[in-house]
Amino acid sequence: MVAIMKSPLSIALSVASILSPVWSAGTFTPEAMLSIDRRGSALPNDAGTLAFSAGNQYNFTTHKRKYYLNVLDLATGSKTLISNSSADSNPVWLPGSETKFVWFHSEDDGSTTVNVGDASTPDAEPFTAGSIPGAVDGLKVVSIGNGTYAVAFFGTAAPNGTLYNSELAETPYTTGRMYTQIFVRHWDTYVTPQKNSIWYSTLSVGTSNSTSGYTLSEPINALNGTGLESPVPPFGSTDNYDLSSSGIVFVAKDPKLNQATTTKSDLYYLPLKTFKEAAPSPQAIFTPGLEGASVAPAFAPNGHSLAFVRMKGINYESDKNRLLLVSDITKGLEASEFYADAAGVGAWDRSPSAIYWSPDSATLYLAVEDRARVRMFSVAADPATTSFPCLIYADSATEGHVVSSGKILVTGSSFLDNSIYSWVDPVAAAASNATSGVSLISANLGYGAKWGLSKSQISEVYYEGDGGHMVQAWVIKPSFFKENETYPLAFYVHGGPQGSTADTWSNRWNMMVFAEQGYVVVAFNPTGSTGFGQALTDRIQNNWGGSPYIDLVKGYEFIEANLPYVDTNRSVELGASYGGYMGFWIAGHDLGKKFKAQFVHDGSFNTLSQYASEELWFMQHDFNGTLWDDYDNYARWNPAAHTKNWTTPMLIVHNDLDYRLPIAEGLAAFNVLQAKGVPSKFLNFPDENHWVLKPENSLIWHKTVLDWLNGNDNPAVIHEDAERVERSRARGFGDGCHGVRTPRVRIGAVGEEPAEDGRVAEDLTMLAESSASGSRRGNPRAESWVRRYLWPFLIAAAMAPQP
């Protein structure tokens, strides 16, 4: 690692910011948030009696993550640990059994062992059904009769069709890469000759030496020699394929088209009977009038009906998903569209993203973004229906699983909790518009009660935006909010731009963390946002700095006129990706003068350099043409053209592995700020992409961001009386961005003692150095131990030779 700390003094100053306490800040700090149990979705057995619940939790003292795979008794709430190894994954209940299950175990040599176990005897040794010679994921299992199960999973295929194993691959003697077509790189990875593919096999029950066991047949590459790739990179997963006793369906992009300028992906069918036969030629499903991206294929329990969604436009990633059905895939391959109309728009103005079936194959349950939530709806599995889907789950759903009784086990989340398990009776819920028929099983974080958080902090408003349409915004107050006091404003703009700030949990942009710093957070869903009708989403085309900006200006005016507890004279603005673009745009226009500070994460600075990105269909759609034919469209909304007006202090974070918006975007903006003499900082993570995902990096990200925002206008000072402010200043607080003496944000948990690990020094070193100088389509350490343990260690580390 390159040494970037220049002196013991610089590291001491960085540590001093941690030593300083914060007055009137909540206990839900960045470290508290990053240290919580990240419980995943619940996967029930068919009887609905047991469910798998897997998760992990990071510890900032040990700098390690612990893992668990539990079986949850859905009646009593008791848990049984099945595994605490990160090598165990993909548990799937065997159809027809209430307790038996199959899962993957990753080996050190890169291979994968397929195990079968019994939840009723968790301590017993599992059966080893077979070994797969590489890393695989996305296990799916269905019964095909006579004690045999069809199995499907995905992995990486070498050019010859075999499963690629990176652990066994030879290291080349050169690092050169040659490309004759795009993609060259995608998301955070340079494209290689290896491609995603789907394998199928069978899992059979048998007896050997009087012992019952299971055998996995030799996996077969379903796509070998077809030129097709599935799941579709970079984010395609189990939502790109499904299997039934009739065969496999999968999504793949059209190999005849330019992969970077079109979004077209077709759904293909592989008819299979034994799942041991050679892969037949894929058969394309016909979708008349639709040629965009396909996703979420789901076979019905009857084995032959198939539902999925597809977009219409061939180069628009945020087009409306149309719901489609193939009534019997063994008899015909043409899909029928729900709510089709003569205009080609579709009568139902919502966009389903996931599909689940009722046990009798008569009803579809849909996950749908709706007014800043991901809700669930039900509809008859008949494309001829004229009745719109009925709401059955009104909060935000992450995943759903239907059990034999017909009930749905829904995993959801919210601003207050990262994992909420609920039972949904779809009949009762549909009849009551989801006001009944929903019962809570468990909320992983108790809806934030441990930290004093509550639903009373969260509200939403609507106001008139550009052109008269209504704009939704979330208003989130700190837990210690008092009606007779005023609070500074955190003005948040989401990424996308076709996205939303929804009532869902985020480990990256957690609204509660910002509110608990003492801000009233107002998070907007302006023009371009999803979940409020396709027209609002589409309206941002060739309009990036137009209607959305006006919506935000009007939003600021709405706050001034209607939220008396918000002091807009103490405002900060922040956002990522398109939200970062809007931060740059705001800085060059009148609204920028309203803010004491801005924070831009991985934002788009120069629209004329959009072709340095990878998914070219995005800018060609959003700027309504190509750079060479429609140059003015790109120039019209270019923040770089308005840098003459930049005066607001700005923090920029941009990462090396962000190939969606390459790092030159952030560097160029920072260079402008520095050359103009505008107070500014630049934070970079060489090992992160468009997002900051590693816990230690994320903690530094939060520390830097909150120090920056609070250093300009710190709510911990603002909300205290003069005597307490003076006491806090007397305890050695550092200077803010404008030279105003302010306390630094606390980021740890009281009472923790750190391990003497060099990574702490590295993180603080990176932070200090940066001080000296989100999708597109998603806690306090106590002074005592710092002085006693960390301070001498860091000083010594700073003075020691760096590797």
N, C-alpha and C positions, 0 to 999 in steps of 0.2 A: 504494500500500500504506500502511496506517496504521502509523505508528511506534509500537512498543510497548516499546522500550528506554528506560528512564528515565535512565540515567547510564552513563558509561564504567565505573564501578566494577562495576555489575551484569553487564556483558558480560565484564569481566575475571574475575569470579568464575566465570562459566560456562566461560570458556576454561581457568581453573585446573583445573577438573575433568578436562579433556582432558590437561593437562600431566602430571598425576600418573600414575605407572606402576602396574601391577598385579602383585603377586607371585603366582606359582603359578596364573596363568590360562592356558588353552590358547590356541593361535594361531588357532583357528577362531572368529574374532570376528564381530560383526555386519557390519562392513564387508567382511570376507573373504567372508562368505556372500552379501551383497548384490552383490558384484562378480564373482561367478562366471559362467561361460558358461551361459546358460539354454537348453540344447539341447532342441529339441522332439522330437516323435515321428518315427520313421523310416517313410517311405512307400515301399515297394519297388515295382519294376516287376513285371509278371506273371511274368517269368522268374526273379525272385529274384536277379538279378545286381547291380543298382544300386538305390539308395534315396535319396530326398530327405531331407535333414536340415537343418532351418532353426532359427535361434536368434538370440539377442541377448545383449549384455553391456554393463553400465553401468560407467562410469569416473568415480570421484568426484574425480579431478583435473581432467578436462576438463568434468565435469558433462554428459556426453553418452553416448548409447547407440549402440553399433555393431551392425549387423545382418549376417546372412549367410544365403545359401541355397546349400548344398553338395549335390553329388552324391557319395554314398559308394559306393565299390566294395566290395561285401559280401564278396568273396573276399580282397582284399588289405588292405582298410582304408584305402586312399588316398582323398583327397578332392579334388574339383574345385569351385572357386568358380564359381557361376552368377551370383550377384548379391550385392551388399552394400548394396542400397537397401531402405529400409523401405517403399518404394512397391510392391515386388514381393511377391506373396503367392499363396496357393492353387495351388501347383504340382500338377498331376495328370498321370500318365502316360497317353498315348493308348492305349486298348485295342488289342492286336495288335502294338504296336511296343515294342521293347526300349529305345529311346533317345529317342523323340519325346515331347514333353510340351506342355501348355497351362497358362497361368497368367494372373493378373490383374496389371495395372499401374495404380496409382492416379495420376490426373493432378491438377494444381494447381487445375483448375476444378471438381473434384468428380466428374468422369466417370471411367470405367474402360476401359482398353484391354485387349483380349483378344489375347494373343500366343501364338505357337506356335514352339517351338525344338527343338533336337536336342542332347542331352547329349554326343554324340560330337564336336560342334563348338561348344563353349561360347562361343567368341569370335565366332562368326558372328552377323550381325544376325538377329533373329527375324522371323518373318512376323507381320504385323498382320492378324488375322482380322476385327476389327471393334471398334466402340466402343459402350459402354453409357453412357447419359447420367446416371449417378449412381453412388454408392458401393454396391458389392455384395460378397458374401462367400459362402463355403460352396459352392465349385464342385464339381459332380459330373458325370462324363462316362461314357456307355456307348455301345457300338457298336450301331447299328441296321442295318448292312449297306451294301454298295455304297459304301464310303469315307465314310459319313456317321455322325456321332456325335450322340446326344441329349445336351443340356446342361441342367443346372438349377443355379440359385443363388438366394440370397435377398437382399432389399434392403428399403428403406422405401418404401411406396406413399403417394402423396398421396391425398386423398379421392376424386379423379376416376380413380384407378387407375393413373396414370402414376408412373414412378419418381421419387421425391423427391430433389432435390439441394440439400442445405443450403447449399452455396456460392453457389448462384444464387437462393436464396429471398429475397424482399423482407423488409426489416426493418420490423416493425409500429411504428406511432406510439404504441401503448399497451402496457402490460404486464399488463393485467387478464386473468384467466382465470376462466371460468365453468364449473361442473360441475353436472350434474343426475343423475349416477350415479357410482358408484365402479368403478374406481380413480380417485382424484385424482392420486396419485403412486405410484410403484412402484419399490422398491429405492433408487435414488438420482436418480430423474428424475420430473418432473411429466409426466403423460400428455398427449399432444398428439393432434390429429386424424390424424396420420400413423400408419400401422400396418405391421407386418411383412408381407411377402408373398413368394411364390415365383414366379420367372420360369422359363420354359423356352424353348429355342431349338435350332437345329442348328448343328453345325460340319461343314462339307463340304470335301472335298479337290477342288481344281479347277485349271485351267490358264488363265493369262491372259498374252498376249503371250509365249507359249512358256515361261513361268515357272510352276512348280507353286506353289500356295499354298493358303490356307485362307480360308473365308468363314463368318462368323457370321450367321445369319438374324436377322430382327427379333425380339427377345425378346417373349414374350407373358406377361402377368400371369395366372397360373393361378387366382388367387383373386378376381379383379376381379368385383365385384357380388355376391359370395356372403355377405358379412358375416362371413367367417371370417378369422382371423389366424394365420399360421404363418411362422416358428417362434414358439412361445409365449413371451412376455416373462416375466421379464427374462433368463433364462439359456438359453432354447431356441436350438439351433443346428443343425448337420448331423444331430444325433440326432433331429430332428423331421421328417425327410423322407428319401425315397430314390427312385431311379428305375431303371427297367429298360426293355427294349424293349417292355414291355407298358404303360408309362405311369409315373405318379408317384403315390406315396402320401405323405400328410402328416398331422401331428397338429395339431388346432386345438381350442380350448375351445368348449363349447356356447354360442353367442351368446344363447340364450333364457334362460340362467341368470345369476344374479348372479356376476360374475367374481371378486369378492373373498371370497365366502363358500363357493364350491364349487371343487373341483379337477378336476371332470370334463373330460376332453378325449378326443375321439373320433379314430379313424384314418379318413381318407378316401382314396378311390381315384379317380384321374383316368385313364380309359383313353385312351391316345394311340397313334397309329401312325406318323405322319410327324413329329410334334413341330413342325409348322408350322400345324396346324389350330387353330381357335378352341378355347378351353378348354371342355370339356364340364362338365356339372353334377357336382359332387363326389358320390360314392357312399359312404355310411358302411359301415364294416366292422362286422359284428354280433359282439358278445362277450357271449353270454347269461350273466347273473348278475354281470357286472362293469361298473361304471359310474364308475370312478375315472380317474386320470390315465394316459394312454398315452404311450409313448416308445419309441425305438430301433427303428423299422421297418427291416427289412433284407431286400431281395430276394435270392433265391438266384441263383446263376449261370445256372440254367435260364430265368430271366426271368419266371417266373410264380408260384413259391412265395414266400411271404412270412411272415417271423417277426417278432414284436414282443412287448412286455410291456405289461401293464396292471394297475392296482390295482383293488381291489374297492370300497372306500369312496369316497363322493362328496365328502367334505370332509376327507380325511386324506392329507396329503402324504407320510407315511412308512409307509403300508400296504405289504404285501408285493407285489412285482411278480410277476405270474403270467405264465409263458411261454406264448405262443399261436402257432398256425400256421394260415395259410390255404394249403391244398395247391395250389390253382390259382386265382389271382385272376381269371382270364379266364372261369372257369366258375361261380364262386360266391363270395359275400362273407362267409360265416360262418366265424369262427375257432374252432379247437378248443384247449382248454386242456390243458397237460401236468399230470399229477399231480393232476387234479381229484378231489375226494372228496365224499361225501354231506354232510359237515359244512360244506362251503364254505371250509375252511381251506387245503386243499392239502397233499398228502403230503410234498412236499419243502420243508423249512423254511429256505429261502434265497431271496434276492431278486436275480435277475440284472438288470444295468443296461445291458449292451451285448451285441450278438449278431454273430457272424461265421459264414460258411458255408464248408464244404469245397468244393473244385472240382467234385465230382460231385453237389452239392446233397443229399447224404445225411446229413450230420452238421452239428450246430450247435456252435459254440464260444461259451461264455458267460463274460463278466466278472461276477464275483460277490463281494460283500463277505463275507468269511468269517474270523471270529476275528481281527479287527484287521489284515486284509490284504485286498487286492482280487485274488483269485485267478482262474484260468481253468479251466473245466471243459468237457468234451465230452459230447454226448448225441446219440443217433440222432434225426434229424428226423422223428419219428413221435410224435404226441401219445398214442398208445396204449401207448407203452413203459412198463414198470413198473420198469425199471432206473434208479436215480438217476445223475445225471451223474458222470463220472469226473474226478478232479483231473488236470490236465495242466501247470499252472504254479503253484507253491506260493508264490512271492513276490508282491509287489504289482505288478499290471499296470496300465498307463495306457491302452494301445491295442494292437490286434492287426491284422495284415493277412496274409491267406492268399495264397500264391503258387501257381503252376500245379502245382508238385511236391507240393503238399499241406502243406508246412511252413508254420508261422506265424511271422512276424517280430513279436515282442512288444517293445513299449517299456514299461519299468517304472521304478519308483523305489523308494527306501527311505529310512530315516532318514539313511543315509550318502551317498546319491548321488541326483542329480536326474534322471538320464537313463541308463537301462540298456537296451541292445539285446541281444536273445537270439533264437536260433532255437529253435523248439519243434517236435519231431516228435510230433504228437498221438497217433499210434498207440503209439509206444514209451513216451511219457509216461503215457498212460492205463493201459497195462499194468503200470506200475511205481509208480503213485501219485505220479508226477512226480519220482521219484528218479533217473530217467534220461530221455534224449530231450530234454534242455535243454542248449544250449551257448551260452556267452557270446560275443557279438560285441565289445562294448565297454561299459565303464562310464565315463561322462563325467568323473567326479571321482575315478576310481580308488578308489571306496568310502572317500573321505575320507583316504587315506593321506598326501596332501600335508600335511595338518594333524595327522597323528599319530592320526587317528581309526581305529577298528576295530570289528568286530562283537563283540569281547570286552567292549565297554562296555555292550552291550544285552542285556537278558534280560526275561523276562516271568514274572509270578506269577499264581496264582489263589488266591482265598480266599473264605470263605463270607460272603455278604452278607445283606441283609435277607430274611427268609423262607426262608433256606437255599440260595438260588441262588448259583452261583459267579460271582465278579466277576474279570475280567481286568485287570491293570495292567502297564504297561511300567516297568522299572527301568533308568535310563540313568545311567551313572557318568561322571565326567570321565576324559579320556585319561590323566591323571597319577595315577589312583587307586592307593592303596596299602592293602593289607589291614589294616595295623596302625594306620591313622588313621581318624578319623571326619570326616564331611562334613555340612554343613547340608542340609536337605531343601527342594526345590522341589516343592510339592504342586499338581499341575496338573489342572484340570477342563475338559473339552472343551465346545464349544457344541453347539447342536442344538435341544432336547436329544437329538432322534433323530439322532445322529451317532456318531463314534468318533474316538479317537486311534489311527490306523493306522500301520503301518510304511511310510509314504510320505513323500516330501519335501515341505517347506513353506517358502516364502520369508517367511511371516508368523509362524508359530509353530514355529520350528525347535528341536526338543528338544535337538539337539547344541549349539547356541549357548548355551542355558541351562546344560547340563551342563558346558561348557567354562569357565564362570565359577566352577566349583568346587563345584557342587551335585550331589547325587544327585537326579535328577528322577524322580518317580514320577507317571506319567500314567495316570489311571483311566478305565475303561469301565464305569460303574455302570449302574443301572437306567435304561432309556431308550436305551441304546446300540444301535447297529445292527451286524449281522454275527454275532450270538450267538443267533439265533432270534427269531422275531417276537414271542413272548410277552414277552421281556425288553424289547423296544422298546415294545410296547403298554402295559406295566405302569406307565409314567410318566403315563398319562392321569389327570388329577385327582389327581396324586400328586407334584407338582413338588418340594416340600420334604420329602416323606416318605421313601419307599424310597431315592431317590438319596442323600439326606443320611445316612441310616443306613449305606448302603454305604460312604460316605466316612469316616464315624466308625470303622467297622470296619476300613477300609483303613488309617487312621492307627494304630489299635491293632495291626494286623498288622505294620506297619513297626516299631513299638516292640518287638514281641515277636520278630521274625524277621530284621531287618536291622541287625546290631550296628554296622555301619559308618556308620549314619545317626544323627546326633545330633538328635533331635526337639526338643531345647531350642532349636535354631537352625533354625526352620522358617519358610518363607514360602509364601503361597498365591496362586495366580493362575489367571485364566481369562477367557474372552470370551463375549459373547452369553449363552446359557444358563449357560455357565461363569461369566460375570459375575453373572448372577442368583444362582447358587449362592454366589459370593463374598459378595454382600450378605446372603444367607440365613445363611451360616456366621457372618458378623460378628455377627449377632443371636442366635446360639446358642452352646452351650458349646464347640464345636469352634473357634470364632473365637479363644478365649483361648489356644489352643495356638500361634498364629502371631505372629512378631515384626512382620510386615508383610503386607499384601495388595495385590494389583494387579487391578483390574477394568477390562476393556476393553469398551466399548459393551454394558454389562449392563442387564438389566431390573430396575429398582428398585421400581417400583410396579405390581403386577399389575392394579390397578384402572384403570390408564391404558392398558391393552393396546389399546384401540380407537383410539388415536392411531397405531397401526401401519397397514399396508396390506393384508396377506393375512389377512383376518379368519377364514378357515377354520382357521387355525392355533390361535388361542386358543379358538375355539368348540369345536374338537375336544379340545385339551389340557386345557381347564377344563370339559369335558363340559357345554357349554351356553352360553347368551348371558349378557351382563352383567346384563341386566334380569330374566331368568327364573331365573338361577342365580348370583346375586351372591355368595352365601356361598362358592362354589367359588373365585372369584377372590380373595376376602378371606382365605380359609384359608391360602393360600400366599404371602402378601404380605410381602416383606422390610421394607417401610416400616413395618409394624406392630411391628417388633422393634428399631427404631433406638435405643430407650432403652438397649439393651445394647451398642451399638457403642462399642468402646474401642481396637480395633486400628488402628494407622496404615495409611492406605490411599491409594494412587495410583489416580486415575480418568482414563481416556482416553475421550473421546466426540467424535464428529465431526459436523459440520453436515449432511453429505449422507447421514447414516444415517436413512433413512425407515423402515427395518425396526424399529428402536428409536430413536425420535427423541431429540434431544440433551437434552431436558428430563429424561430419565431420569438421565443422568449429572450434570447440573447440580443436580438436586434432592438426589441423594445427597451431592454435594460440599458443598452448602449445609448439610445436616444435620451433616456432619462438622465443618465450620468453626464452626457455631453451638454445637456441643457442645465445641469445643476439642480435638478429636481431630486429631493431626498428619496432614495430608493435602495432596495436590497434585492439580491438574486440568490435563491437557494436551488441547488441542483442535486439530484440523486442519479449517479451513473448506472445504478442497477434497478431502476424503476421505469415503468412505461407511462402511459397516459394517466395512470393511477399510482398512488403510493400505497403499497399493499403490505410490505414487511413491517411488523410491529414496531421495531426500534426506529425505523425510518419514519413511520407514521407518527410516533411520539415526538420526534424532532420537528416534523412538519407542523404538528399542532402547536408545539412550543414556539416555533418561529412565527407562525401566523398570528397566534394570540398575543405574543409579545409585541408584534408590529401594530396590530389593531389597537390593543390596549395602551401601547406606548404613545399613541397619538392622542387618545382621549379615553383614559382608562375608567371604566365604570366603578372599579373598586375605590377610586378616589372620589368620583363624582357623587356617590351615594352616601358618603360619610360626612359628619359634621366637621367643622374646622379643627376642633381639638383632636379628633381621631386622625384626621388627615395629617396634622402636624406630627402626631406620634408615629404615624406610618413613615413619614418622610425622615424622621430622626433615626429610623432603623436601617438606613443605608440603601434606599432604593435608587435604581439607576435612572438615567435620563431617557426620555422618550424621543421619538423621531424629531420633534420640534424643540428639543431641549427642555421640555416641561418635565419636572421631576415626578415620576410616577412609579408605583409598585409594579413589579413584573408578575406575570401570570404564574400561578402554581400549577404544576402538572403531575404531581405524584400522589401517593397515598400515605397518609400520616402513619409513622411507625415502621415503615419498611426500611430494611437495611440492604444495601446493594451488595451483590457479589463483586469481588475485586476482579472485574472483567474488563479487558482492554477495549471492548466495544463501547462501553460507556464513554471512555475518553475519546474514542473516535467520533462518536455521535456529537459530543459537545464541541469537539475540535471543528467538525464540519460546520456546526452552527455558528461558532465564533467567526470563522473565516468568511462565511456567507454574509454576516453582518458587516464585515469590513468592506466588502466589495459594493366539471367536470366532467358525461359521458356522452363524447358523442356515442350514439346507439350502435351499475351499469354504477398524575394525580399526585396529590402534592407530596413530595418528599420532605420530611421534617428537617429543620435546621440542625438539630442535634447530630443526626447521623452524617449529614453532609460535612459538617465541620470536623466531626470525629474521625470519619472513615474516608470520605470521598475527596475532601480538599487535599490532604497530604498525598493521596494516591495520584490525583490528577496533576498536581504540581510536579511530582516525580516523573510522571509519564510524559509531561510536556518537555522536561529537560533531558529525558533519555533519548539516545539515538533512535530515529524512526526507521522501521524496515522499509 
